[in-house]
Amino acid sequence: MSQRNATDKIYYILFGIPGDQMAATIPPLGIFIESEFKKDKSMLRHELAHWDQYERMGFCGFYTTYLSEWFRYGRMNGPMEVEA
């Protein structure tokens, strides 16, 4: 699925995501963005970049790499986050 097809999996939610996150990409379920950020195109581009990472790395590769980087570098400083 390309970014163009990923737009079918974007959901704007009416409740806050736990913690200080405003959006989350959870492949293969979709991209979840708090509805107050619906017009924030930079946030959408960031989450679509994560979707591209998922497509490139596959399910196991995406989650294994993302989680290992999260534990090693923190949520915002891992290479996948920097790339996105």
Secondary structure, DSSP 8 states (H G I E B T S, - for coil): --HHHHGGGEEEESS--STT-SEEEETTTEEEEEGGGTT-HHHHHHHHHHHHHHHHHHHHHHHHHHHHHHHHH-TTTSHHHHH-
